Amino acid sequence: MPVITEIEDLRRMHKRRTPKMFYDYAESGSWTEQTFRENSSDFDMIRLRQRIAVDMAGRSTKSQMIGEDVAMPVALAPVGLTGMQCADGEIKAARAAEKFGVPFALSTMSICSIEDVADHTTRPFWFQVYTLKDDEFMQRLFDRARAANCSAIVITVDLQIMGQRHKDLKNGLSAPPKFTIASMANLATKIPWGLEMLRTKRRFFGNIVGHAKGVSDPSSLASWTAEAFDPSLDWERIKQFRKMWGGKVILKGILDAEDARKAVEVGADAIVVSNHGGRQLDGALSSIRILPEVMDAVGDKVEVHLDSGIRSGQDVLKALALGAKGTYIGRAFVNGLGAMGEAGVTKALEIIHKELDVTMALCGERDVTNLGKHNLLVPKEFYGDWA
Ligand SMILES: Cc1cc2nc3c(=O)[nH]c(=O)nc-3n(C[C@H](O)[C@H](O)[C@H](O)COP(=O)(O)O)c2cc1C
């Protein structure tokens, strides 16, 4: 068993264990991947202010996200196809999140269904929806989420049309995988993954196959996906979804101060500053760079969360110190899942928690809710002079 000390160790194990098409699906950004790369490298521009001779006994990373207690303000982001990184992946990730005391957000494009995840957990989770054309299907998703006791809906607003990831096209990504000579050759080197997959019945999109009109089997799914997303989405439509759901709403994919103000107007309970992990608009600024502008615009009016690029507890601390009330990890937990299943997700959370806690201590902070700009050293060029 290798000694695992950082998320990068889990990423390497994930790569070894999981078929190439699914590993590449996770570890890619759109087009040139500039935004994907900068999401992480921009965190490195921010430095930390060391303080000494401060009592650091009795530290706490406990906080709240949308009024829910969290062991640390780090949720698991909605990630499609999680159940292809590892058999029953969404159930395993949700269980790890529950045991750790952090929120889990289930993607519409998950392999395990809403009901399946609810059956295997006790803590209410959040359900993510895309903005689809079919009202009947959307209403059914909301009803199913309500029946499963979901405590919030995450509406993803940055994917009316899909960004292109070159590797997915080249790999012929699909669930379950298409058997080409190349994918067979690669699968042959991933025996433990394959054996686990053979043992589970969860290999298709559990929220869609058998639920969406005209999708009774996986082969009809591709045409459904191409048709289902609504390119005419506007703020009125978002208001409509909020009404259809009737509970707490998190708007995910805000990357602009003006959009953040609109999100407040439509009554979002929280917004997620996010560029979808660099998978949508390549060339957009990183989430961490946009965060200060969004905080200035709406920080006192709505709870602001952030994702995209977080690979460590230090990244989490930087986002919180710049004003975010909560953060999400996508690839960092998927790396854990692909490496070691549920234990790997737990490991990812433990790593991030330890890094957050030790960094807090060395910055002279005992309480995660007291973090602020006073903990950071931010160079002028971080804020940039974008016209
Ligand atoms: C493989 C993968 C699949 C994703 N699928 C979804 C999805 O179904 N719905 C969604 O709202 N966001 C999705 N996202 C975006 C994540 O929710 C999150 O915004 C992103 O992963 C954060 O960046 P990070 O991976 O650098 O932490 C996906 C991200 C990845 C990496």
The ligand as an ORCA input file, in Angstrom:
! r2SCAN-3c Opt
* xyz 0 1
  C     -15.849     14.578    -14.589
  C     -16.684     15.771    -14.230
  C     -18.051     15.728    -14.425
  C     -18.839     16.806    -14.044
  N     -20.203     16.730    -14.154
  C     -20.971     17.734    -13.696
  C     -22.375     17.609    -13.667
  O     -22.939     16.586    -14.032
  N     -23.093     18.665    -13.214
  C     -22.488     19.835    -12.770
  O     -23.187     20.768    -12.371
  N     -21.159     19.951    -12.764
  C     -20.391     18.938    -13.192
  N     -19.035     19.048    -13.136
  C     -18.425     20.246    -12.553
  C     -18.260     20.086    -11.050
  O     -19.491     20.124    -10.385
  C     -17.377     21.206    -10.461
  O     -17.880     22.441    -10.864
  C     -15.914     21.083    -10.890
  O     -15.499     19.740    -10.886
  C     -15.035     21.874     -9.949
  O     -13.723     21.849    -10.371
  P     -12.583     20.862     -9.795
  O     -12.836     19.544    -10.437
  O     -11.339     21.508    -10.249
  O     -12.757     20.801     -8.299
  C     -18.236     17.968    -13.512
  C     -16.853     18.000    -13.322
  C     -16.082     16.913    -13.666
  C     -14.607     16.972    -13.416
*
